[in-house]
């Protein structure tokens, strides 16, 4: 049954919608955590430490964090795989380009695929920068996330990469939330306006919330 559902277009869209909502929930929590940086190094570093001891003593050190990471990896892989396969299926269904493009297609809709690629590459860079420290500038300090964040956003390329990715994220969420709602049957004539407003609000809040951190470093509010 699982294979039959996965092979169907509806099944892939459902997987894409659910995995997207899982990642969206994580992004909201992640953004709120990021904003703790404006309360100082002590508050931010304490929050980072807390993430590693959640659930103790029942859960061992970092077990909860690793469970979250595993869920996120599964969600990202499922989302990317279903998106790629749906894209290939769409191309095979209409091998020749449309003579007339849809004039009402939004910018976010037309750039969903490129946005997904940008975000995928950003996730790799972000992990190598602030989790493993592999590509981190200024000398990665294990257990000092506040200083690591300041180091990253003290470089012009760190700011450019992050801000471009967050703008792509905003566009992706704006269209993706709406699409997920339609796929899961939440859309209707009476709810469409509210769903669109929610999608726009989430996209704006998350974009501004994430970009606030590099702007804070650039302006000296975080130093």
C-alpha positions in Angstrom: 0.0 0.0 0.0 2.8 2.4 0.9 4.5 1.8 -2.5 1.2 2.3 -4.3 0.6 5.6 -2.5 4.2 6.8 -3.2 4.0 5.9 -6.9 0.9 8.1 -7.3 1.1 11.8 -8.0 -1.3 12.5 -5.1 0.9 10.4 -2.8 4.0 12.3 -3.8 2.3 15.7 -3.3 1.0 14.5 0.1 4.5 13.5 1.2 5.8 16.8 -0.1 3.1 18.8 1.8 3.6 16.9 5.1 7.4 17.1 5.0 7.2 20.8 4.1 5.0 21.5 7.1 7.3 19.6 9.4 10.2 21.8 8.2 8.1 24.9 8.5 7.3 24.1 12.2 11.0 23.6 12.8 11.8 26.9 11.1 9.4 28.8 13.4 11.1 27.4 16.5 14.6 27.8 15.0 13.9 31.5 14.3 12.6 32.2 17.8 15.8 30.5 19.2 18.0 32.6 16.8 16.5 35.8 18.1 17.8 35.0 21.6 21.1 36.3 20.3 19.9 39.9 20.9 19.8 39.1 24.7 23.5 38.6 24.8 26.1 35.9 24.6 25.2 34.3 28.0 21.5 33.9 27.0 22.3 32.5 23.5 25.0 30.1 24.6 22.8 28.8 27.4 20.0 28.2 24.9 22.4 26.3 22.7 23.5 24.2 25.7 19.8 23.5 26.7 19.2 22.0 23.2 21.7 19.3 24.1 20.3 18.4 27.5 16.6 18.4 26.7 14.9 15.4 28.2 17.7 14.6 30.7 18.0 12.4 32.7 15.6 10.2 30.7 17.3 11.1 27.5 21.1 10.9 27.3 23.1 14.0 26.4 22.2 15.2 22.8 19.8 12.3 22.2 16.8 14.6 21.8 18.8 16.9 19.5 19.8 14.0 17.3 16.2 12.7 17.1 15.2 16.2 15.9 18.1 16.1 13.3 17.0 12.7 12.1 13.4 13.8 11.6 14.6 16.9 9.7 16.9 14.8 7.5 14.0 12.4 6.7 11.8 15.4 6.0 14.3 17.2 3.7 15.1 14.0 1.7 11.4 13.1 1.4 10.6 16.7 0.3 13.4 17.0 -2.2 12.8 13.5 -3.7 9.1 14.0 -4.1 9.7 17.5 -5.6 12.2 16.1 -8.1 10.1 13.2 -9.1 7.0 15.4 -9.5 9.0 17.8 -11.6 10.3 15.0 -13.9 6.8 13.6 -14.2 5.4 17.0 -15.1 8.1 17.4 -17.8 7.4 14.0 -19.3 3.7 14.8 -19.4 4.4 17.9 -21.5 7.7 17.5 -23.3 7.2 20.6 -25.4 7.0 24.1 -23.9 3.7 25.9 -23.7 3.2 28.4 -26.5 1.7 30.9 -24.1 2.9 31.3 -20.5 0.4 31.8 -17.7 0.5 35.5 -17.2 -0.9 35.3 -13.6 1.8 32.9 -12.3 3.5 34.5 -9.3 7.3 35.1 -9.1 7.4 32.6 -6.2 5.7 29.9 -8.3 8.1 30.4 -11.2 11.1 30.1 -8.9 10.1 27.3 -6.6 12.5 24.8 -8.2 15.5 27.2 -8.2 14.6 28.3 -4.6 14.7 24.6 -3.5 18.1 24.2 -5.0 19.4 27.4 -3.4 18.0 26.2 0.0 19.5 22.7 -0.4 23.0 24.2 -1.1 22.5 26.6 1.8 21.7 23.9 4.3 25.0 22.1 3.4 26.9 25.4 3.8 25.1 26.3 7.1 25.9 22.9 8.7 29.5 23.1 7.6 29.8 26.6 8.9 28.0 26.7 12.3 27.6 23.0 13.2 30.9 21.3 12.2 33.0 24.4 11.7 34.5 23.0 8.5 34.2 26.2 6.5 33.9 28.6 9.4 35.8 31.8 9.3 37.7 33.3 12.2 38.4 30.0 14.0 35.4 27.8 15.1 34.9 27.7 18.9 33.1 24.6 20.1 30.5 25.4 22.7 30.5 29.2 21.9 27.8 29.6 19.3 27.4 33.3 19.9 30.9 34.0 18.9 30.7 31.7 15.9 27.6 33.5 14.6 29.3 36.9 15.0 32.3 35.5 13.1 30.1 34.3 10.2 28.2 37.5 9.8 31.4 39.6 10.2 32.3 38.5 6.6 30.6 40.0 3.5 30.2 36.5 1.9 28.6 35.1 5.1 26.0 37.8 5.0 25.3 37.5 1.2 24.9 33.7 1.3 22.6 33.9 4.3 20.4 36.8 3.2 20.0 35.4 -0.4 19.0 32.0 1.1 16.5 33.6 3.5 14.9 35.6 0.7 14.6 32.4 -1.3 13.1 30.7 1.8 10.4 33.4 2.1 9.3 32.9 -1.5 9.4 29.2 -1.0 7.2 29.3 2.1 4.8 31.8 0.5 3.9 29.4 -2.3 4.7 26.1 -0.5 2.3 26.7 2.5 -0.5 27.5 0.1 0.2 24.5 -2.1 0.4 22.2 1.0 -3.0 23.5 2.2 -4.5 22.7 -1.1 -2.9 19.3 -1.3 -4.2 18.3 2.2 -7.7 19.5 1.4 -7.7 22.6 3.7 -8.5 25.0 0.8 -12.0 26.2 0.1 -13.8 29.3 -1.1 -14.3 30.6 2.4 -10.8 29.7 3.6 -8.6 30.6 0.6 -8.2 34.3 1.6 -7.2 33.4 5.1 -4.8 30.7 3.9 -3.1 33.2 1.5 -2.9 35.8 4.3 -1.3 33.1 6.6 1.2 32.1 3.9 2.2 35.7 3.3 2.5 36.5 7.0 4.6 33.4 7.7 6.9 34.1 4.8 7.4 37.7 5.9 7.9 37.0 9.6 10.4 34.2 9.0 12.3 36.1 6.4 12.6 39.2 8.6 13.2 37.2 11.7 16.1 35.2 10.2 17.7 38.2 8.4 17.5 40.2 11.6 20.5 38.3 13.0 23.1 39.2 10.3 21.7 42.8 10.2 22.2 42.9 14.0 25.8 41.9 13.6 26.4 44.3 10.7 24.9 47.2 12.7 26.7 46.4 15.9 23.6 45.5 17.9 25.2 42.0 18.2 28.9 42.1 18.8 
